[in-house]
Amino acid sequence: MTYASTVTFTVASGGHELPGVLHLPAGDGPHPAVLLLHGFPGWERNFDLAHVLRRSGYATLVFHYRGSWGSAGTWAWSNVLEDAAAAARQLRADPRIDAARLAVIGHSMGGFAALQTAAADPTIPVVASIAGFDFGAAGTAPDPDQYVEPFDGDLLPLQGTSGRALVDEMVAHGPEWRLADLAPRLADRRVLLIGASRDTAAPPEQHHLPLVEAYKNAEHHLFPTDHALSDHREELAQAVITFLRG
């Protein structure tokens, strides 16, 4: 019998090797898999959810994007999207993984990256956003400069960027990054949208409810909690597992 294990997994993207951790369930596989994308800058990496997913039979990858937490390269929103797409391709190609059963799940910025990754790759059948931050909506809002100071306050684990640079990139790509506009491309996929009613980082009125309206066939939940779903982690895990088992 093959026992559950935790192994390193390197993602090659943008000419860099990005460190990751693959949580493998017991059994010989190939296993269904989840690419679990953390947010900005990655204070909450959702390892509790990774362990729950492994116990439920899903191999789960958590990795660091370029320019974050010691990873080589430069942090940028566009680099995050490239890194997430590269991770999905490489996870699917791993012989321990059932390539037809890959889900991409992300929290906060990771929710944005998850929906963007799935929309760009029609072979990804399942996607979920947890307290997702819509950079397209923020970039086309009347006052995007309101984000400069908060972004500046989260740069400690990042390199090669600034709050000003991140807002400028968000504004430049805002029209093409609006998550509601991805709905037609994801209409034939299974989509889960989870919001938090006490979320001040990604208020549901701007970041969650418009997606619920746009994604007509998505499953959706709004938990009475904060951006990290701090006091609803068990409910979050149950919602994700139930959704994946479909």
C-alpha positions as CSV (number, residue, x, y, z in Angstrom):
1,M,0.0,0.0,0.0
2,T,1.2,3.5,-0.8
3,Y,0.8,5.8,2.2
4,A,-0.2,9.5,2.2
5,S,2.9,11.7,1.8
6,T,4.0,15.3,1.4
7,V,6.6,15.9,-1.3
8,T,8.3,18.9,-2.9
9,F,7.0,19.9,-6.4
10,T,8.8,22.5,-8.5
11,V,6.9,24.6,-11.0
12,A,8.9,25.9,-14.0
13,S,7.6,29.3,-15.1
14,G,9.2,32.4,-16.6
15,G,12.6,30.9,-16.5
16,H,12.5,30.2,-12.8
17,E,11.9,27.2,-10.6
18,L,9.1,27.9,-8.1
19,P,8.9,25.9,-4.9
20,G,5.7,24.0,-4.1
21,V,4.4,21.2,-1.8
22,L,2.3,18.4,-3.2
23,H,0.0,16.6,-0.7
24,L,-0.5,13.0,-2.0
25,P,-3.2,10.8,-0.6
26,A,-2.9,7.1,0.2
27,G,-3.3,4.7,-2.6
28,D,-1.5,4.0,-5.9
29,G,-3.3,6.6,-8.0
30,P,-3.4,8.3,-10.4
31,H,-5.3,10.7,-8.1
32,P,-7.8,13.5,-8.8
33,A,-6.0,16.7,-8.1
34,V,-6.5,20.3,-6.9
35,L,-4.2,23.2,-7.7
36,L,-4.7,25.4,-4.6
37,L,-3.7,29.0,-5.3
38,H,-3.0,31.4,-2.4
39,G,-3.7,35.1,-2.4
40,F,-1.7,38.3,-2.1
41,P,0.9,38.2,-0.7
42,G,0.3,34.7,0.8
43,W,-0.2,35.2,4.5
44,E,-3.0,32.6,4.3
45,R,-1.9,29.6,2.3
46,N,-4.8,27.3,3.1
47,F,-2.7,24.4,4.2
48,D,-5.6,23.2,6.4
49,L,-7.7,22.9,3.2
50,A,-4.9,21.0,1.5
51,H,-4.8,18.4,4.2
52,V,-8.6,18.0,4.2
53,L,-8.5,17.6,0.4
54,R,-5.8,14.9,0.7
55,R,-7.8,13.0,3.3
56,S,-10.7,13.1,0.8
57,G,-8.5,11.5,-1.9
58,Y,-7.3,14.6,-3.8
59,A,-3.6,15.3,-4.5
60,T,-3.2,19.0,-3.7
61,L,-0.5,21.4,-4.8
62,V,0.3,24.6,-3.0
63,F,3.2,26.7,-4.5
64,H,4.7,30.2,-4.4
65,Y,4.4,32.5,-7.4
66,R,7.4,34.3,-8.8
67,G,9.0,36.9,-6.5
68,S,7.2,35.7,-3.4
69,W,8.4,34.1,-0.2
70,G,11.9,33.5,-1.5
71,S,10.9,32.4,-5.0
72,A,13.1,33.8,-7.8
73,G,11.8,36.4,-10.2
74,T,9.6,39.5,-9.9
75,W,6.1,39.7,-8.5
76,A,3.4,41.0,-10.8
77,W,-0.2,40.1,-11.3
78,S,0.5,39.0,-14.9
79,N,3.3,36.7,-13.6
80,V,0.9,35.2,-11.1
81,L,-1.4,34.2,-14.0
82,E,1.4,32.8,-16.0
83,D,2.7,30.8,-13.0
84,A,-0.8,29.4,-12.2
85,A,-1.2,28.2,-15.8
86,A,2.2,26.6,-15.8
87,A,1.4,24.9,-12.5
88,A,-1.8,23.5,-13.9
89,R,-0.1,22.1,-17.0
90,Q,2.7,20.5,-15.0
91,L,0.4,19.0,-12.3
92,R,-1.7,17.5,-15.1
93,A,1.4,16.0,-16.7
94,D,2.5,14.3,-13.5
95,P,2.0,10.5,-13.7
96,R,0.6,10.4,-10.1
97,I,-2.3,12.7,-11.2
98,D,-5.5,11.8,-13.1
99,A,-5.1,14.5,-15.8
100,A,-8.9,14.5,-16.5
101,R,-9.8,15.3,-12.9
102,L,-8.0,18.5,-12.2
103,A,-9.7,21.3,-10.2
104,V,-8.2,24.8,-9.7
105,I,-9.2,26.5,-6.5
106,G,-8.0,29.8,-5.2
107,H,-8.5,32.2,-2.3
108,S,-8.6,36.0,-2.7
109,M,-6.2,36.9,-5.5
110,G,-5.9,33.1,-6.0
111,G,-9.6,33.0,-6.7
112,F,-9.1,35.6,-9.4
113,A,-6.2,33.5,-10.8
114,A,-8.2,30.3,-10.6
115,L,-11.1,31.7,-12.7
116,Q,-8.7,33.3,-15.2
117,T,-6.7,30.0,-15.5
118,A,-9.8,27.9,-16.1
119,A,-11.2,30.4,-18.6
120,A,-8.0,30.2,-20.6
121,D,-7.7,26.4,-20.5
122,P,-10.9,24.5,-21.6
123,T,-9.4,21.2,-20.4
124,I,-9.9,22.3,-16.7
125,P,-13.4,21.0,-15.8
126,V,-13.8,22.4,-12.3
127,V,-12.9,25.7,-10.7
128,A,-13.6,27.5,-7.4
129,S,-13.1,31.0,-6.1
130,I,-13.0,31.6,-2.3
131,A,-13.4,35.2,-1.3
132,G,-12.0,36.1,-4.7
133,F,-10.7,39.6,-5.5
134,D,-11.7,40.9,-8.9
135,F,-8.7,42.8,-10.2
136,G,-10.6,43.7,-13.3
137,A,-13.4,45.4,-11.3
138,A,-10.9,47.1,-9.0
139,G,-8.9,48.3,-12.0
140,T,-11.9,49.9,-13.7
141,A,-13.3,51.4,-10.5
142,P,-13.5,55.2,-10.1
143,D,-10.7,55.3,-7.6
144,P,-8.1,52.5,-8.1
145,D,-5.5,54.6,-6.3
146,Q,-7.2,53.6,-3.0
147,Y,-5.3,50.3,-3.3
148,V,-1.7,51.8,-3.4
149,E,-1.3,52.1,0.3
150,P,-2.8,48.6,1.2
151,F,-0.7,47.0,-1.5
152,D,2.4,48.8,-0.1
153,G,1.6,47.4,3.3
154,D,1.9,43.8,2.1
155,L,5.2,43.8,0.2
156,L,7.5,42.3,2.9
157,P,7.5,38.7,1.4
158,L,7.6,40.0,-2.2
159,Q,10.3,41.4,-4.5
160,G,10.6,43.7,-7.5
161,T,7.4,45.7,-7.2
162,S,5.6,48.5,-5.4
163,G,2.0,49.4,-4.5
164,R,2.1,52.0,-7.3
165,A,3.3,49.5,-9.9
166,L,0.7,47.0,-8.9
167,V,-2.1,49.5,-9.2
168,D,-0.8,50.7,-12.5
169,E,-0.8,47.1,-13.8
170,M,-4.3,46.5,-12.5
171,V,-5.6,49.6,-14.2
172,A,-3.8,48.8,-17.5
173,H,-5.4,45.3,-17.6
174,G,-8.7,46.1,-15.9
175,P,-11.0,45.9,-18.9
176,E,-9.6,42.5,-19.9
177,W,-9.5,41.1,-16.4
178,R,-13.1,41.6,-15.3
179,L,-14.2,38.3,-13.9
180,A,-17.9,38.7,-14.8
181,D,-16.9,38.8,-18.4
182,L,-15.4,35.3,-18.2
183,A,-18.9,33.8,-17.5
184,P,-19.5,32.7,-21.2
185,R,-16.2,30.9,-21.3
186,L,-17.0,29.0,-18.1
187,A,-20.6,28.2,-18.9
188,D,-19.9,24.6,-19.6
189,R,-17.7,24.1,-16.5
190,R,-18.5,23.4,-12.9
191,V,-17.9,26.6,-10.9
192,L,-18.0,27.3,-7.2
193,L,-18.2,30.8,-5.8
194,I,-17.7,31.4,-2.1
195,G,-18.0,34.8,-0.5
196,A,-17.8,36.3,3.0
197,S,-20.3,38.8,4.2
198,R,-17.8,40.5,6.6
199,D,-15.1,40.6,4.1
200,T,-13.4,44.1,4.0
201,A,-10.5,43.1,1.7
202,A,-12.9,41.9,-1.1
203,P,-16.3,43.2,-0.2
204,P,-19.0,40.9,-1.6
205,E,-20.9,43.7,-3.1
206,Q,-18.1,44.4,-5.5
207,H,-16.3,41.1,-5.8
208,H,-18.7,38.2,-5.1
209,L,-22.3,39.1,-5.8
210,P,-21.6,40.4,-9.4
211,L,-20.2,37.0,-10.2
212,V,-23.1,35.2,-8.7
213,E,-25.3,37.2,-11.1
214,A,-23.0,36.6,-14.1
215,Y,-22.3,32.9,-13.5
216,K,-25.9,31.6,-13.8
217,N,-25.0,27.9,-13.3
218,A,-22.4,28.3,-10.6
219,E,-22.9,27.0,-7.1
220,H,-22.5,29.8,-4.6
221,H,-22.3,30.4,-0.8
222,L,-22.0,33.5,1.3
223,F,-20.7,32.8,4.8
224,P,-21.0,35.3,7.7
225,T,-17.3,35.6,8.2
226,D,-14.2,37.6,7.3
227,H,-11.9,37.5,4.2
228,A,-9.9,34.5,5.5
229,L,-13.1,32.7,6.6
230,S,-11.4,32.5,10.0
231,D,-14.3,31.1,11.9
232,H,-15.8,29.1,9.1
233,R,-12.9,26.9,8.0
234,E,-14.8,23.6,8.6
235,E,-17.8,24.9,6.7
236,L,-15.5,26.0,3.9
237,A,-13.8,22.6,3.7
238,Q,-17.2,20.8,3.7
239,A,-18.5,23.1,0.9
240,V,-15.4,22.5,-1.2
241,I,-15.4,18.7,-0.7
242,T,-19.1,18.4,-1.4
243,F,-18.8,20.5,-4.6
244,L,-15.8,18.4,-5.9
245,R,-17.6,15.2,-5.3
246,G,-20.5,16.6,-7.3
